[in-house]
Amino acid sequence: QVQLVESGGGLVQPGGSLRLSCAASGSIFSINVMGWYRQAPGKQRELVAVFTSNGSTKYADSVKGRFTISRDNAKNTVYLQMNSLKPEDTAVYYCNGRGLAVRGDFGSWGQGTQVTVSS
């Protein structure tokens, strides 16, 4: 079983920064896609940033130029550096990963971490 654990959320003032981390654990052979989604109250879950299967990155238009996704393959960990945060970035941020594990293909979500941008 593959588990994803997020950390790094919290309360920050507008214009501030936060760094989220997501570590995957379990009997993992490879991770093909890994990234971040978010869900604000009353809204659908949306893509924030992701590493695609060919290794490229994809960002939501609303975060381009402010957020940066990075990863440490040796640690099966992906990060999200969030700068110039706005109140509309307030949401629960979820990590998602898909790949191959001992028991076959996996697709997992983390438990989510709250990000609140408010003065």
C-alpha positions as CSV (number, residue, x, y, z in Angstrom):
1,Q,0.0,0.0,0.0
2,V,1.3,3.4,-1.0
3,Q,0.8,6.3,1.4
4,L,1.2,10.0,0.8
5,V,1.8,12.3,3.7
6,E,1.6,16.1,3.3
7,S,3.1,18.7,5.6
8,G,3.8,22.4,5.6
9,G,0.4,24.1,5.6
10,G,-0.7,26.8,7.9
11,L,-1.8,30.4,8.2
12,V,0.0,33.1,6.3
13,Q,-0.6,36.7,5.5
14,P,-1.3,37.9,1.9
15,G,2.0,38.2,0.1
16,G,3.7,35.6,2.2
17,S,5.1,32.2,1.4
18,L,4.7,28.6,2.4
19,R,6.4,25.4,1.3
20,L,4.4,22.2,1.2
21,S,6.0,18.7,1.2
22,C,4.5,15.3,0.2
23,A,6.4,12.1,0.9
24,A,5.3,8.8,-0.6
25,S,6.0,5.6,1.2
26,G,5.5,1.9,0.6
27,S,6.8,-0.7,-1.8
28,I,7.2,1.7,-4.7
29,F,8.9,0.8,-8.0
30,S,8.3,4.0,-9.7
31,I,6.2,7.2,-9.6
32,N,5.0,8.4,-13.0
33,V,2.8,11.4,-12.0
34,M,3.0,13.3,-8.8
35,G,1.6,16.7,-7.9
36,W,-0.7,19.0,-6.0
37,Y,-4.4,19.7,-6.1
38,R,-6.5,22.0,-3.9
39,Q,-10.1,22.3,-2.9
40,A,-11.6,25.5,-1.5
41,P,-14.9,25.4,0.4
42,G,-17.9,25.0,-1.9
43,K,-15.6,24.4,-4.9
44,Q,-14.4,21.4,-6.9
45,R,-10.9,20.0,-6.4
46,E,-8.6,21.5,-9.0
47,L,-5.1,21.0,-10.3
48,V,-2.4,23.3,-8.9
49,A,0.8,21.8,-10.2
50,V,2.0,18.4,-11.3
51,F,4.9,16.5,-12.7
52,T,3.5,14.7,-15.7
53,S,4.5,11.2,-16.9
54,N,7.2,12.6,-19.3
55,G,8.8,14.6,-16.5
56,S,7.5,18.0,-17.5
57,T,5.5,20.3,-15.2
58,K,2.0,21.7,-15.5
59,Y,0.6,24.6,-13.5
60,A,-2.8,26.1,-13.1
61,D,-3.0,29.5,-14.7
62,S,-3.9,31.1,-11.4
63,V,-0.6,30.1,-9.8
64,K,1.9,30.5,-12.7
65,G,4.8,32.7,-11.7
66,R,4.0,32.3,-8.0
67,F,4.2,28.6,-7.3
68,T,7.0,26.2,-8.1
69,I,6.8,22.4,-7.9
70,S,10.0,20.4,-7.3
71,R,10.9,16.9,-6.3
72,D,13.5,14.7,-4.8
73,N,13.2,11.3,-6.6
74,A,15.5,9.6,-4.1
75,K,13.1,10.4,-1.3
76,N,9.9,10.0,-3.4
77,T,9.0,13.5,-2.2
78,V,7.4,16.4,-4.1
79,Y,7.4,20.0,-2.9
80,L,5.3,23.1,-3.6
81,Q,6.9,26.4,-3.0
82,M,4.1,29.0,-2.8
83,N,5.1,32.7,-3.0
84,S,3.0,35.9,-3.2
85,L,0.1,34.1,-1.6
86,K,-3.4,35.5,-2.1
87,P,-6.6,35.0,-0.1
88,E,-8.0,33.1,-3.0
89,D,-5.2,30.5,-2.5
90,T,-6.9,29.4,0.7
91,A,-7.9,25.8,0.4
92,V,-7.0,22.3,1.5
93,Y,-4.1,21.1,-0.6
94,Y,-3.9,17.5,-1.5
95,C,-1.0,15.5,-2.9
96,N,-1.6,12.9,-5.6
97,G,0.7,10.2,-6.9
98,R,0.4,7.5,-9.5
99,G,2.8,4.8,-10.4
100,L,3.8,1.2,-10.0
101,A,4.2,-0.6,-6.7
102,V,4.9,-4.2,-5.6
103,R,1.1,-4.9,-5.8
104,G,0.7,-3.3,-9.1
105,D,-0.4,0.1,-10.3
106,F,-1.3,2.6,-7.6
107,G,-3.0,5.9,-7.4
108,S,-3.1,7.6,-4.0
109,W,-4.1,10.8,-2.3
110,G,-2.7,12.3,0.8
111,Q,-4.9,13.4,3.7
112,G,-4.7,17.1,2.8
113,T,-3.1,20.1,4.5
114,Q,-4.9,23.4,5.1
115,V,-3.5,26.6,3.7
116,T,-5.1,29.8,4.9
117,V,-4.1,33.2,3.5
118,S,-5.6,35.9,5.6
119,S,-4.6,39.1,7.4
